[in-house]
Each structure stands twice: as C-alpha cells, then as structure tokens.
C-alpha cells in the first residue's frame, strides 16, 4: 500500500483540468487518463506484461508534476481497476463449498505468504519493470448493471460465477490489507436504479457503508495507509446526487483521498452531463475524481469537459469483443467494424490506422487478416483490437492533456463530436 498525492493545474469547479496522480512507491499517472479494465487479474484478452507497449512514450513529461530538470522522464504508469470479488473463490473456504462464500481469513493469510501484494500476483511489479496504480473495489464495474443481488445494511450480497457471496466492511478491509491496492473504493450499492424512495435509501446505504469502511480502517494498524475513495451516487435524481455529494464532504472528507462517480450503462447524455455538474460542484476541488460506467465517446468528451480525471475502460474492451476498431489519432475519427462486414475488408492489405504506433499496426497486421481471424472464430483478433483501441485512447488522452495546457481543448475535441 502506498500514499497517493494529486496535483491539478485547474481547481475551478465545473472546469476541465490537467493533473498528476502519484504514489509513494513511485508510480505516476498524468490526468485526465483512461484506467485499464481488469477481469480475473488481467486486462481481457491481453497479458499484463505486454501492457507497457501500449503506453505513449514521453507522455509523463506532458502534464503537471513532470520533471523540470531537463532529464528524460519515463512513460506514465498504468492505472488499472481491479474487482476484489474476482478473488473471492480463491479466498473462500474450500470444498464442500458453503451456499454463500466470503473472505476466509486463513486463505487470505495464505495468499500473503506467497505474494507481497495483488500487483505481484498479477505480475505487475518491479520484477517485470511495471509500477502500476491499482484501484480496487468489490464489484466488477462492467457487470454492475446486469447483477442480480440483494443489499443489506451491514453486508453486501452478490453473485459471481454462479456462486453467492457475502462481504462485510470488516472482511473488505482485512482483504485489502493483504492485497494492498494503491486506492480502495468504498463499498457501495451496485444494484440497478429504481425510482422513488429506492434512490434515497441507496444514497443512505452508501453513506452507511462508507462510515463502516472508514471505522474498520481506523481499527487496523495494517490498514492505516489505505487510501479510501468515497462513492458519490444518486442515480438520475439530481437532488439525491447533490445530497450524496454534500453529505460525503460534510461527514467523511477528511478521511477520503478522492471520489468515484458511478453510472449505469447507457445513461443518456443530458442526464450524464447534468449528474456530473450536480455532483462535482460539491466535491473538494483538490482531490481526484474517477468516473465509472462511461459507455460512449460522447460521454467521455463530456466527462473531460466537466473535470473528471480518470475513466474506466470497460466499454473499450467491449468494443474489441464486438469487433470494433477505433481511429482517434487522426483528424478523421471513426469506428471500423472488422467483424460484421467481411466483403469490405477481404482484400484490404492496409493497417487499421496509418501512423498508429500500437503493436498491432506497427507489426503490421492488416485489415484483411484481422477480418479473416474473426471469420474462423480465432481468439487472437480480440487481443489485437483491444491492444489497438487502448493505444488509440492513450494517444487521445496525451493530446487532450496537451490541448488543455495550450488552451486549445475545445478546438481539439470538436473533431470528435458525434463520432461515438
């Protein structure tokens, strides 16, 4: 576990900003940026040790907090979200498996005897020349809108891999002290939104979970260095979003290192923008903000303009699984369906994007070959497209940060409007 520090150049509310998130272990990430989505300990379809090839060389020098000594700076660290529920089967009692599993202290301790941290288990450590920023929460953010589970005031009940689980704030903190993420997102209600009083009780429940997580952290010396991010939600009810933000600041802000703003998939754009404005206006300006649930390029552009610092990339991985390749690094952004239109690509010997620096386009793998892989139902094209799309977004964010500093963000983002 490491202490985090965030420095931003713009602190006015409702305003885009560029900054840098740093940890005491030496990891450093310029913002705004994309967080890699993780499933079962790895980015879908990729090997973690290949991830540095997707980073943009020199990007660390383009944001606040970068070295001013004239010495070369290293590329940014990798920011990654991790769902602790993925490790519940490994940390739960063995056979015969109980009907409801939970974190077993003995198995958690056994993990700590074999691995220094979650990063070392995932091969994301100094041994592999990787120094990531890991952001851990309980649930898989990509499955939140599809989950069937019930919530109780002192426990979270969920379901993963056909198995029911139960987690208390005490269990959560104990597991986090072993896994040692850089950032721990507080427990929160991840059931789909229901109108009326359900939204109010959801906000109250999230505040209650945050209170219990902070108290459990205070009881444990081993958890003293955990950096807690509070979840600020309220669905599409703007009054509840404002109440959630103001109560979080009023009751817990001294104990928080940042905030998470979750959205359900397919939130319409006006609601998304209004929700961000209603929420961010109440938050402490000097702390980082993470947005969960972005599901389109248009939402991403709105989030950047409203001052979000980090975005999850679950939807980017889903694009690759659907056969969609992105072009964001040229003046004519577009999406290309490499899977559903075989006649279009069958004789196309060009790479997906000219002048793209990703490992796929520099190999090079041409469009006809990638389309052929989809036709024969090979597993490789998903890996190729995910690598390409993540590189495109890393390049996009490096340009966004430069445009913010140059005062040309509006002009740069205008070429991407209505391209989602």
Secondary structure, 3 states (H helix, E strand, C coil): CCCEEEEECCCCCCCCCCEEEEECCCCEEEECEEEECCECCECCCCCHHHHHHHCCCCHHHHCCCCCCCCCCCCCCCCEEEEEHHHHHHHHCCCCCCCCEECCCHHHHHHHHHHCCCHHHHCCCCHHHCCCCEEEEECCCHHHHHHCCCCECCCEEEEEECCEEEEEEHHHHHHHHHHHCCCEEECCCCCCCCCCCHHHHHHHHHHHHHHHHHHHHHHHCHHHCCCCEEEECCCCCCHHHHHHHHHHHHHHHHHHCCEEEEECCCCCCHHHHHHHHHHHHCCCCCCCEEEEECCCCHHHHHHHHHHCCCEEECHHHHHHHHCCEEEECCCCCCEEEECCCCHHHHCCCCCECCCCCCCCCCCCCCEHHHHHHHHHCCCCHHHHHHHHHHHHHHHHHHHHHHHHHHHCCHHHHHHCCCCCC
